Amino acid sequence: MAFFLLWVWVMVSLATAKHLGIASLQSSHLEAVNNHSADRILGISSNLSTAQPKSTPQQVLQYMDPTWVRSLWWVWVIGLVWVAEFILGCQQMIIAAAVSTWYFSRQEGRGKVRHPVWWSWRTLLLYHLGTVAKGSLLITICKLPRLIIQWVTKKCKDPEHSCARCCLRLCCCCLWCFEHFLKYMNHNAYTVTATRGTAFCTSAKIAWRVVLTNMLQVATVNSVGDLMLFLAKVAVTGTVCCIALPVLHADPTLHLYAIPLIVTAVFAFFITHCVFSVYEMAVDTLFLCFSDDYNTYDTTDGRDLVADKELYEFMVKHEDIDRKNSRKSRRRDPPETIRFKEGTV
């Protein structure tokens, strides 16, 4: 919110920015202006109005709109998109680092972090700002063309441009899908970076390989998780509306309470979405941590699986479903053959 207010203030300053310059004006225009003013003030005709106008140039001071300021508008708009994605990326990195640190805290050779959130803040500021900047830049490069195409589509209102408008909407839809794919992969890359400390490109390759080898589990976890989170958002929003309705109805000075109720529902859903998005990112991080934990697990190296038995059984519940779309995936071993770490995650 603070950055958005700063952005609005700077944008207003750029829109009203002008500098004092010198403009050339013909003397005939000045004489005409002076004569007209004299006629209105004195109520008489000026003799200068009948004189032949002279075309000698005159210089006047004038506030001019510099052209370089207009280019800064586009720079500032690009900066808004990039910084907004950078802030969201920092949030994802902190959540991913905190959840992954908590998940692998029972692994041998890793010390237990007492304050995972503060530790994630410190790690982000010291080591991973470049990773977040690179990921947010990729999303910005994909989002800006989509916004420009949307703006051009709105301008093409002529029925003769229906074919071009359809093509632009198709391109916009493709860019939207690719943008959401990048966001999902960025979050997974941030999780790998927080877990292994690798660079962005290396983390993205590892995350992509993990997702490919667990495509069925990814679809299951995402579908079930998204459905549960959506139902939770609807339940919270409905509860808030049920509480607000009798309160608004009891106010004798309020004659039309439908609009305040709609505004309350919109704000309640928005706040609920912001809160439950943290849980959504935590679920995705837990799944990636589990997949990475199992892919690196070997029954011969003497290392126990960090995940507990309940989590393992939930993840392999749909293992026997058709696996033709995931040929490289590793078949999960039965829970009886897995050495689990004592305790719970």
NORUR-V438797 format. One record per backbone hydrogen bond with DSSP energy under -0.5 kcal/mol. NH is the residue of the N-H (numbers start at 1). CO is the residue of the C=O. Records with the same first field share a line. If there is no record, write none. Layout:
NH: CO + CO
This chain:
5: 1
6: 2
7: 3
8: 4
9: 5
10: 6
11: 7
12: 8
13: 9
14: 10
15: 11
16: 12
17: 14
19: 64
21: 19 + 62
23: 60
25: 58
27: 56
28: 54
29: 26
30: 26
31: 27
32: 28
33: 29
34: 30
35: 31
36: 32
37: 33
38: 34
39: 35
40: 36
41: 37
42: 38
43: 38 + 39
49: 46
50: 47
51: 48
58: 25
60: 23
62: 21
64: 19 + 62
66: 64
69: 66
70: 66
71: 67
72: 68
73: 69
74: 70
75: 71
76: 72
77: 73
78: 74
79: 75
80: 76
81: 77
82: 78
83: 79
84: 80
85: 81
86: 82
87: 83
88: 84
89: 85
90: 86
91: 87
92: 88
93: 89
94: 90
95: 91
96: 92
97: 93
98: 94
99: 95
100: 96
101: 97
102: 98
103: 99
104: 100
105: 102
106: 103
107: 104
110: 107
111: 109
119: 115
120: 116
121: 117
122: 118
123: 119
124: 120
125: 121
126: 122
127: 123
128: 123 + 124
129: 124
132: 128
133: 129
134: 130
135: 131
136: 132
137: 133
138: 134
139: 135
140: 136
141: 137
142: 138
143: 139
144: 140
145: 141
146: 142
147: 143
148: 144
149: 145
150: 146
151: 147
152: 148
153: 149
154: 150
155: 151
156: 152
157: 155
161: 158
162: 159
165: 161
166: 162
167: 163
168: 164
169: 165
170: 166
171: 167
172: 168
173: 169
174: 170
175: 171
176: 172
177: 173
178: 174
179: 175
180: 176
181: 177
182: 178
183: 179
184: 180
185: 181
186: 182
187: 183
188: 184
189: 185
190: 186
191: 187
192: 188
193: 189
194: 190
195: 191
196: 192
197: 192 + 193
203: 199
204: 200
205: 201
206: 202
207: 203
208: 204
209: 205
210: 206
211: 207
212: 208
213: 209
214: 210 + 211
215: 212
218: 214
219: 215
220: 216
221: 217
222: 218
223: 219
224: 220
225: 221
226: 222
227: 223
228: 224
229: 225
230: 226
231: 227
232: 228
233: 229
234: 230
235: 231
236: 232
237: 233
238: 234
239: 235
240: 236
241: 237
242: 238
243: 239
244: 240
245: 241
246: 242
247: 243
248: 244
249: 245
250: 246
251: 248
252: 250
254: 251
255: 253
257: 255
261: 257
262: 258
263: 259
264: 260
265: 261
266: 262
267: 263
268: 264
269: 265
270: 266
271: 267
272: 268
273: 269
274: 270
275: 271
276: 272
277: 273
278: 274 + 275
279: 275
280: 276
281: 277
282: 278
283: 279
284: 280
285: 281
286: 282
287: 283
288: 284
289: 285
290: 286
291: 287
292: 288
293: 289
294: 290
295: 291
296: 292
297: 294
301: 298
303: 298
305: 339
312: 308
313: 309
314: 310
315: 311
316: 312
317: 314
319: 316
321: 318
326: 323
329: 326
331: 329
337: 334
338: 335
340: 338
341: 305
